[in-house]
Amino acid sequence: MPSFENKSSDLREEVNESDFFCLSLLWDLLSDDSKADTQIAECALTTLSGILKERACKKLRRLSLFRCFEKLQRNESVSQCINLAHYLLSNTYYAVKTDHPDSLSSVLAELDQKFSIIELIISDMENYHSKVKKILESEREYSKSNSALREKLLIGKYSYHVNFNNRFVFLEFMILNPCYLMELSEEHIERLWYICVLTPLFDYDQSYFLKWISPEKSQRMNESLVGIKKISFFFQEILSNKSKLDYENLTQAGFECFESHFKFFNRLENNFKIDNIDGKFKAINPRFHGKEQMWEMFLLCKNKAVRESIMDFIINCYLQPAAVINLEKDQIREEFLLKCMVLLNEAREKQDDEQLFKIVLILLKFFKKSQEEDDEKTSVSSNSKLIDLLFSLLPSAKPGIFYSLLNICLNNYSLYCENRKCEIDLGSPNGNTSRHQNRTKCLGKYF
């Protein structure tokens, strides 16, 4: 049996391409360096695909696959070649794991051993990114938000948009193909992150990649493109790293990428239970990963809509413990309130009105949602130090946060009175009567 290194040359000896009418012409027409326009190149590609699909072209088909990957290796006519290879691999081989020479697993193993497919695709992506970057530098109207430039023919027969998408579609096909195992290495993930997230040529590129690499609701949870073995690295070294995911300028796609891998990672660590049908999650272990990162995102993010999404997610993490930890439910919520108290004190010491406003808003939303979901009333009054802190903030609160803060104080004041009725009526050796009178006096100023 011929070695993999000599396979393509052996096939050329067995198959004479000149015996196939117009075959070389079709290859010439679809190439980037031909004078044919995009429409004619596309027709040539479609015709060639149809010919190679025929049963009589079995050896020619295999030779053409090698030719596609050789061109990819040389960064020539890449979009056309990966489209042709994708079509042939998807439609002309048996999608099974066997040693049969016509099985997809055998063909992919053969190609991967010769070309190292994942490395080859990512190297080409880097090469394309570099070439386009140089071209865009001379474009007067270039900006990352200029979507019109993405539709221009910058290199080859297709627009930047088509070239960019085609590469990721092909890479995804290779990674998720069940017939032959191919995985992204940590280095591959870092390199993709660099060209698509840290140095994207267009805003769309970053958004597309962040959605592309995230586990989809329609996929099984074990089909993340990152791979189960790399999820810990991806979540802890990239998504939890502010130098690689910009929390301050976080986009909705960026947060959704973090959120999906937050759930995925904690599920693998048996911290979360996730319903594969509706995607709802509940904490099984209150000591789940990513807590500090959630709070940091919430405090740093400038985008109001994204910050709202982060706020909802934080609240859900603290309000949706699974039945198996119902005994720790109060402990989890107490942890949330204590965290808010620390951040409120921090904001007051730094005179950071922006942080103060954010914490007041999340507290307000937390109380509202907890009372909607529970039969029992959850209030800040369970933490006397925090309610004292909130009352103490009222006199100096600025108009922007005053009414939200007052709302929390009023709601929890009534619950406080209800919860401490006996102590208030009878007096308390612990000073609750005095505290109650001080709070009443404080609220009385505003009515």
C-alpha positions in Angstrom: 0.0 0.0 0.0 1.5 3.4 -0.9 2.5 5.8 1.9 0.4 8.9 2.6 3.2 11.1 1.5 3.2 9.6 -2.0 -0.6 9.1 -2.3 -1.4 12.1 -4.5 1.5 11.4 -6.9 0.5 7.8 -7.1 -3.1 8.8 -7.9 -1.8 11.1 -10.7 0.0 8.1 -12.2 -3.3 6.1 -12.1 -5.5 8.9 -13.4 -4.9 11.0 -16.5 -6.9 14.3 -16.0 -6.6 15.1 -19.7 -8.9 12.1 -20.4 -11.7 14.0 -18.8 -13.2 16.6 -21.1 -12.8 20.3 -20.0 -11.6 19.3 -16.5 -8.5 21.5 -16.6 -10.6 24.3 -18.0 -13.0 24.1 -15.1 -10.1 24.3 -12.6 -8.7 27.3 -14.5 -12.0 29.1 -14.5 -12.7 28.7 -10.8 -9.1 29.8 -9.8 -8.5 33.2 -8.2 -6.0 34.2 -10.8 -8.3 33.6 -13.8 -9.9 36.4 -15.6 -13.4 34.9 -15.2 -15.8 36.9 -13.0 -17.4 35.5 -9.8 -20.5 34.2 -11.5 -18.6 32.1 -14.1 -16.2 30.8 -11.4 -19.2 29.7 -9.4 -20.6 27.9 -12.5 -17.3 26.2 -13.0 -17.2 25.1 -9.4 -20.8 23.7 -9.5 -20.1 21.8 -12.8 -16.8 20.3 -11.4 -18.7 19.2 -8.2 -21.3 17.5 -10.3 -18.7 15.7 -12.4 -16.6 14.5 -9.4 -19.7 13.2 -7.7 -20.2 10.6 -10.4 -19.3 7.0 -9.6 -17.0 6.6 -12.5 -14.8 9.5 -11.1 -13.9 7.7 -7.9 -10.1 7.9 -8.4 -10.4 11.4 -9.9 -12.4 12.5 -6.9 -9.7 11.4 -4.5 -7.1 13.1 -6.6 -9.2 16.3 -6.6 -9.5 16.2 -2.8 -5.7 16.1 -2.5 -5.5 19.0 -5.0 -7.9 21.1 -2.9 -5.8 20.6 0.2 -2.6 21.3 -1.7 -4.0 24.6 -2.9 -5.2 25.4 0.7 -1.6 24.7 1.8 -0.4 27.3 -0.7 -3.2 29.7 0.1 -4.5 29.6 -3.5 -8.2 29.9 -4.4 -9.0 28.8 -0.9 -12.8 29.6 -0.8 -13.4 27.6 -4.0 -11.2 24.7 -2.9 -12.7 24.3 0.6 -16.2 24.5 -0.9 -15.4 21.8 -3.3 -13.7 19.6 -0.6 -16.7 20.2 1.7 -19.2 19.1 -1.0 -17.2 16.0 -1.9 -16.7 14.9 1.7 -20.3 15.5 2.6 -21.9 13.9 -0.5 -19.7 11.2 -2.0 -18.4 9.1 0.9 -20.0 6.8 3.5 -20.5 8.7 6.7 -19.4 5.8 8.9 -16.4 4.9 11.0 -14.8 1.9 9.2 -11.6 1.0 7.5 -13.3 0.8 4.1 -11.4 3.1 1.6 -14.7 4.8 0.6 -15.7 5.6 4.2 -15.5 9.2 5.4 -13.4 8.2 8.4 -10.7 6.6 6.1 -10.6 9.6 3.8 -10.4 12.1 6.6 -7.7 10.1 8.4 -5.7 9.9 5.1 -6.0 13.7 4.5 -5.3 14.6 8.1 -2.2 12.5 8.3 -0.8 14.3 5.2 -2.0 17.8 5.8 -2.9 18.3 9.5 -6.2 19.7 8.5 -7.0 21.9 11.6 -3.6 23.5 11.6 -3.8 24.0 7.9 -7.1 25.8 8.0 -6.1 28.1 10.9 -2.8 28.9 9.3 -4.7 29.9 6.2 -7.1 32.1 8.3 -4.1 33.9 9.7 -2.6 34.4 6.3 -5.9 35.7 4.9 -6.3 38.0 7.9 -2.8 39.5 7.4 -3.3 40.0 3.6 -6.7 41.7 4.0 -5.4 43.9 6.8 -2.7 45.3 4.5 -5.3 46.0 1.8 -7.7 47.7 4.3 -5.0 50.0 5.5 -5.1 51.8 2.1 -8.9 52.1 2.1 -9.9 55.6 3.0 -13.4 54.6 4.1 -12.2 51.7 6.2 -13.5 51.3 9.7 -14.5 48.2 11.7 -18.1 49.2 11.5 -18.1 49.7 7.7 -20.1 46.6 6.7 -20.1 47.7 3.0 -16.4 46.9 2.7 -17.1 43.4 3.9 -19.0 42.8 0.7 -16.2 44.0 -1.6 -13.9 41.6 -3.5 -10.7 42.3 -1.6 -8.9 39.0 -2.5 -9.9 36.4 -5.0 -13.3 35.8 -6.6 -15.4 36.3 -3.5 -16.2 39.1 -1.1 -14.5 39.3 2.3 -17.8 38.2 3.9 -18.0 35.0 1.9 -14.3 34.2 2.3 -14.5 34.7 6.1 -17.6 32.6 6.6 -16.6 29.8 4.3 -13.4 29.1 6.3 -15.4 28.9 9.6 -18.1 26.6 8.0 -15.3 24.3 6.8 -13.5 24.3 10.2 -16.7 23.6 12.0 -17.5 20.7 9.6 -14.1 19.1 10.5 -14.4 19.6 14.2 -17.9 18.3 14.6 -17.7 15.5 12.1 -18.5 12.3 14.0 -16.6 10.0 11.7 -13.1 11.2 12.6 -11.9 13.0 15.7 -10.3 16.5 15.1 -9.9 19.0 17.9 -8.8 22.5 18.5 -5.6 22.7 20.6 -5.1 25.4 23.2 -2.8 27.1 20.8 -5.4 26.9 18.0 -8.0 28.6 20.3 -5.5 31.3 21.3 -4.7 32.0 17.6 -8.3 32.2 16.6 -9.2 34.4 19.5 -6.4 36.8 18.5 -7.4 37.3 14.9 -11.2 37.3 15.6 -11.6 38.9 19.0 -8.5 40.9 19.9 -7.6 42.1 16.4 -10.8 41.7 14.3 -10.9 43.5 10.9 -14.6 44.2 11.3 -17.0 44.3 14.2 -19.0 41.5 12.6 -16.0 39.2 12.7 -15.9 39.3 16.5 -19.6 38.8 16.8 -19.6 35.9 14.4 -16.7 34.1 16.0 -18.1 34.5 19.6 -21.4 33.0 18.5 -19.7 30.3 16.4 -17.5 29.0 19.2 -20.4 29.0 21.8 -22.5 25.9 22.4 -25.8 26.3 20.6 -29.1 25.4 22.2 -29.8 23.1 19.2 -26.6 21.2 19.8 -26.1 18.5 22.5 -24.1 20.0 25.3 -21.1 17.8 24.5 -20.7 19.3 21.0 -19.0 22.5 21.9 -16.4 23.5 19.3 -13.9 24.1 22.1 -14.2 20.5 23.1 -14.7 19.0 26.6 -11.0 18.7 27.2 -10.3 22.4 26.5 -13.4 23.9 28.2 -11.5 24.5 31.5 -8.7 26.3 29.6 -11.1 28.3 27.5 -13.2 29.5 30.4 -10.5 30.1 33.0 -7.6 31.4 30.8 -9.5 33.3 28.1 -13.1 34.2 29.1 -12.1 34.9 32.7 -9.1 37.0 31.6 -9.8 40.8 31.2 -6.9 41.2 28.9 -8.5 38.8 26.4 -12.2 39.5 27.0 -12.8 43.2 27.4 -15.3 43.5 30.2 -15.5 47.2 30.0 -16.5 47.2 26.3 -18.3 43.9 26.4 -20.8 43.2 23.6 -24.0 41.1 23.8 -22.2 38.4 21.8 -19.2 38.5 24.2 -21.5 38.1 27.2 -23.5 35.3 25.6 -20.2 33.5 24.9 -19.2 33.8 28.5 -22.7 32.8 29.7 -22.9 29.7 27.5 -19.4 28.5 28.6 -20.1 29.4 32.2 -23.0 27.0 32.2 -21.2 24.4 30.1 -18.1 24.4 32.4 -20.1 24.4 35.6 -22.3 21.6 34.2 -19.2 19.5 33.5 -17.9 20.2 37.0 -21.3 19.1 38.4 -22.1 22.5 39.8 -25.1 23.2 37.5 -28.0 21.1 36.2 -29.2 22.2 32.8 -32.4 21.2 31.1 -31.4 20.3 27.5 -34.9 21.2 26.2 -35.5 24.7 27.5 -31.9 25.5 28.5 -32.9 26.5 32.1 -30.2 25.9 34.7 -30.1 25.5 38.4 -27.2 25.5 40.8 -26.4 22.1 42.4 -23.3 23.3 44.1 -23.4 26.9 45.5 -19.6 27.1 45.1 -19.8 27.3 41.3 -17.0 28.7 39.1 -17.1 32.3 37.6 -18.8 34.2 40.4 -16.2 36.9 40.7 -16.0 37.3 36.9 -19.8 37.8 36.7 -19.7 40.6 39.3 -16.7 42.2 37.7 -18.4 42.2 34.3 -21.5 43.8 35.8 -19.5 46.6 37.5 -17.2 47.4 34.5 -19.5 47.0 31.5 -20.4 50.3 29.9 -23.2 49.0 27.6 -26.5 49.4 29.4 -28.3 46.6 27.5 -25.5 44.2 28.1 -25.3 45.2 31.7 -29.0 44.4 32.1 -28.3 40.9 30.7 -25.5 40.4 33.1 -27.6 41.6 36.0 -30.4 39.1 35.1 -27.9 36.3 34.9 -26.4 37.1 38.3 -29.8 37.2 39.9 -30.8 33.9 38.3 -27.6 32.2 39.6 -28.6 33.2 43.1 -32.3 32.6 42.9 -32.4 29.2 41.1 -30.8 26.7 43.4 -31.9 23.1 42.6 -34.0 21.0 44.9 -31.0 19.1 46.1 -29.6 22.2 47.8 -32.8 23.8 49.0 -31.4 23.7 52.5 -28.7 26.1 51.4 -31.1 28.4 49.6 -31.0 31.0 52.3 -27.3 30.7 52.5 -26.9 31.4 48.8 -29.2 34.5 49.0 -27.4 35.7 52.0 -24.2 35.5 50.1 -25.7 37.7 47.4 -26.8 40.3 50.0 -23.4 40.3 51.7 -21.7 40.8 48.3 -23.9 43.8 47.7 -23.1 45.2 51.1 -19.3 44.9 50.4 -19.8 46.7 47.1 -22.0 49.4 48.6 -19.4 50.1 51.3 -16.7 50.2 48.7 -18.7 52.6 46.5 -19.3 54.9 49.5 -15.7 55.0 50.5 -14.6 55.7 46.9 -17.5 58.1 46.4 -18.3 56.1 43.3 -21.9 57.1 42.5 -21.9 54.9 39.3 -21.1 51.7 41.3 -23.6 52.7 44.0 -26.3 53.1 41.4 -25.6 49.7 39.8 -25.7 47.9 43.2 -29.0 49.6 44.2 -30.5 48.6 40.9 -29.5 45.0 41.2 -30.8 44.9 44.7 -34.1 46.3 43.6 -34.4 43.8 40.8 -33.3 40.9 43.1 -36.0 41.7 45.7 -38.7 42.1 43.0 -37.9 38.8 41.3 -37.4 36.8 44.5 -40.9 37.9 45.7 -42.4 37.0 42.3 -40.9 33.5 42.4 -41.3 32.5 46.0 -44.3 32.0 48.3 -42.2 33.3 51.1 -41.0 36.9 51.1 -37.3 37.4 50.7 -36.1 40.7 52.0 -33.0 42.5 52.9 -34.3 42.6 56.5 -32.7 39.2 57.0 -29.4 41.0 57.0 -29.7 43.8 59.5 -26.3 45.3 58.7 -27.2 45.7 55.1 -30.5 47.4 55.8 -28.8 49.8 58.2 -26.3 50.6 55.4 -29.1 51.2 52.9 -30.9 53.6 55.3 -27.6 55.4 56.0 -27.2 56.1 52.3 -30.5 57.9 51.9 -29.6 61.3 53.2 -26.7 61.8 50.8 -28.2 59.9 47.8 -28.2 61.8 44.5 -31.4 62.2 42.5 -30.4 59.5 40.0 -30.5 56.7 42.6 -32.5 58.3 45.4 -35.9 56.9 44.4 -34.6 53.4 43.7 -32.9 53.4 47.1 -36.0 54.7 48.8 -38.1 52.0 47.1 -35.9 49.3 48.6 -36.0 50.9 52.0 -39.8 51.3 52.0 -40.4 47.7 50.8 -38.0 46.2 53.3 -39.1 48.5 56.1 -42.6 47.1 56.0 -41.2 43.5 55.9 -38.9 44.4 58.7 -41.8 45.6 60.8 -43.7 42.4 60.0 -40.8 40.1 60.8 -39.8 42.0 64.0 -43.3 42.8 65.3 -42.9 41.1 68.6 -39.5 42.7 69.2 -40.9 46.1 68.4 -44.0 45.8 70.5 -42.2 44.3 73.5 -38.9 46.1 73.2 -35.6 44.3 72.5 -32.5 44.1 74.7 -30.5 44.0 71.4 -31.5 47.5 70.4 -34.1 46.6 67.7 -36.6 49.1 69.1 -34.1 51.9 68.8 -33.1 50.8 65.3 -36.8 50.7 64.3 -37.3 54.3 65.6 -34.3 55.6 63.7 -35.5 54.0 60.5 -39.0 55.4 61.0 -37.5 58.9 61.6 -35.3 58.6 58.5 -38.2 57.7 56.2 -40.4 60.4 57.8 -38.1 63.1 56.3 -39.3 62.2 52.8 -43.1 62.3 53.4 
